[in-house]
Amino acid sequence: PPGSALAGAMRAARLLLLLLLLAGAMLRGAGSQQCHPAGPGAVPVLRFTDRHAEIRVPALHRVPSSLDPLYGLVRRCLDLIQQNPLPTELLRAALNDPSSVRTSQVVQYELGYVVCAAVALLFTVAVPVAGMCFCYCRSRRRCGGRLRAHRRSLGCRRRCLLACLSLTSLVILVSVTCAFVTSQRVKGQMEPGLGAVPSTLRTLRQHLANVPQGVQMVVDKFEVPRKQISSDLGGLSRSVGLSIHAQLQAMTYAALADLQDRAGDLQTSLHHLQIVHRTARALAAARAELEPALRERRRRVVALLDDPRCTSCASALGRAQGLQLGADYSKVPSVEKVLKALAGLPRSDFAEMIRQGNGTFNSIPELAVERMAQVIQDLRSDLSRTAEKVQSIADGFPLPGYTRPASEALAEAEQRSRPYLREAERFERYRWIAGTVLCSIILLILACNVTGMALGAYGLSKREDPSDYECRGEAGAKFLLVGVGLAFLFSWLLILLVFATFLVGGNIQTLVCRNWVNQEIYKFIDTPGNLPPSMNLTRQLNLRRDSNLSSAYRECKSGAGLWEVLQLDSSYDLDEHLRTPQYTADFQKRLGDFTADLGDVRLLRSEGRQDLETFARSGLDEVDYGRFQEEMKNPVVQTSLPGLARNLEGLQKMQRNSTVAGRLAAEARALWHMQNSTVQSQEALVAKLGESVQFLSRLAPHLKERVRRTLATTASVEARLPLQAQQILRQELGCFTRKELRYFTQYFNWVGQTLREDVASCQPLATALDNGRVILCDRIAEPWNAFWFSLGCCTFFLIPSIIFAVRLTKHFRPIRNRLM
């Protein structure tokens, strides 16, 4: 039937629209993969590999040590010994005219060391002389002999001497242990420290020599952002098309759905109008046919019921007299005029029209790819030209010709330092041997003291009479005397080693390290006239004429580039050469000027618009559907034919007259026949008419407004689509431009950072100076000074050790006369 076919067509259209919406959702998901300039992480961080690390100067730092309290004590002692500031006048004279240096100047500055030298000289002379006197006395049996008489206070004196000698030996043991440890630390730091001097100078020369290769390496890394931008360009056009589609699909699909509804209203209304027209005519014709038959049937039934032979028939007489037609559908309004207005509609295929409009809209991504192909090619060419501009950074970098003086000065320093380093290494080897031997002798002296005290104390505990000879006590006394002899014999060697290392290490600490830390050395070097012309570091290193070593050191330490501290023919501003706009101007302009015509999307053609306008003007809303509904409230026949037939069948059973009973049964069958054959078919038509009238009555009041809104919406969407597509295109290209500019910015920021902090950095020079201070002062001078300090403590404590040992030997030997 036509109704079911139309319903099937409507379901198919709805299914098609659902599929279109689903496809739109999928496209929206794909379109969401676009750049968002404000979103975090929208631009990935570029990774640049570092291939310049092998020529860096690693920074050295002072390592905390358990000996730091000892180092601090030695520094305070040296500060007391040498309180004079840096002798600038003396150093100026020594460097420029060594013959003009007066001994009095040196003695005045080194007064603390001169006093220490006098003490050392006195010790060197006095202790051996005292030792020879002791030997002479021993030969005459006057020193280290036996006690003459026993007194009660001897036990207390003996214990006091044992305690003092034990305490002195303990101090010497601690000091010699510190001397051993610091000596080994000096030996362990001296070799790598001396080796670090030529290696650091060589590394600095390599750093300067590799500047051109390093700059070229940095420039070559432009390939990283170039590859990323080329990759982004490959997906730009489709990304733009998908974004346009995703942002406009809701509006477009809503307009298509509205148009689909109006096309459905037109088809359904036309279908129901035809039903109303045909059904009303069929009902009017059926009423005309039913009227004479119903009148004849009423006459016959009334005559039968009015027959006197009919028993109890008066009760049904009134109902039979009301047997007449009810609804008259010839009086309802005609819809023929509306049908004539809609004749031939729809003249256009709305389903095909909607499919074509949807297809055109969904082809926007492919159309964007096609329209943007040329600009993408031009952008790739701009990117290649940008790479050529970036190469100019390496071509115009000014350093290669200006680092040669510094390289030559470093090479000369490396060459001249080697003999001094070899001498220092040889001196350190002799110092270590002498220190180890003398420390071992001190340990031997301690061993004699400890053995002597142990044997002597044991012998005293075993001796019953103080005047008795006891071999163990005698042996203890001899061990103590051996220790005394060793102390006298080697004390002058100990003091000479202490003074030699003290003189070297103390002057390094007070003259060099202390003034290096407070920057006084740099101030001395920077003062004109302090250094001879051959040692003019500003000229040798080719520093700026308005600069000096201190300012260059501070600039290098703060991360300045070599071009900022060297004397160039003309100033060089790296930031000016790394300004992003000068490399991206063409790229930005081409994207900013680009426009693309993505075509017109026609949702509704003119014939379709005319169909909808004709539909709205057809007068569908002017039909009086209330008349239909009022007429349909009336039954086809006023009296219920089934009810009357059942009454007649009931009266038939009550009749005694078989003739009347037969006639009643015949009339009942006739009524049933009329009901089943005629009235029921008319009632079915009335029900069908009611459905169509109900649909039309609901649609009619809103028809013109819905059609008007649909036409306006469709026209608005068709007009807005090109404008909004262009607006979205501009937004997406602006987003893309900002994203790609961030790649350029990342690269140029990395170039500036790498050139300043690595490839062409001046910082390695400052780091090398700091490393020199750490190696000389923190790693060598501090344990060196702690060594002579510890060894000096051992040496000076040998004097009380000698005294206590000599006094104690008398207590370990038998007493000559026993007095009570």
Secondary structure as UniProt FT lines:
FT   HELIX           2..31
FT   TURN            37..38
FT   TURN            40..41
FT   HELIX           53..55
FT   TURN            66..67
FT   HELIX           68..81
FT   HELIX           88..96
FT   HELIX           98..100
FT   HELIX           103..109
FT   HELIX           111..139
FT   TURN            140..141
FT   TURN            152..153
FT   HELIX           154..209
FT   HELIX           211..220
FT   TURN            221..222
FT   HELIX           223..305
FT   TURN            308..309
FT   TURN            311..312
FT   HELIX           314..321
FT   TURN            329..330
FT   HELIX           336..341
FT   TURN            342..344
FT   HELIX           350..362
FT   HELIX           364..371
FT   HELIX           373..395
FT   TURN            400..402
FT   HELIX           404..462
FT   TURN            466..467
FT   HELIX           471..507
FT   HELIX           508..513
FT   HELIX           514..517
FT   TURN            518..519
FT   HELIX           520..526
FT   TURN            528..529
FT   HELIX           533..535
FT   HELIX           537..540
FT   TURN            541..542
FT   TURN            545..546
FT   HELIX           549..557
FT   TURN            558..559
FT   HELIX           562..565
FT   HELIX           574..577
FT   HELIX           581..593
FT   HELIX           606..617
FT   HELIX           620..622
FT   HELIX           625..632
FT   HELIX           641..654
FT   HELIX           658..674
FT   HELIX           675..679
FT   HELIX           680..699
FT   HELIX           700..702
FT   HELIX           703..754
FT   HELIX           755..759
FT   HELIX           763..773
FT   HELIX           774..781
FT   HELIX           782..812
//
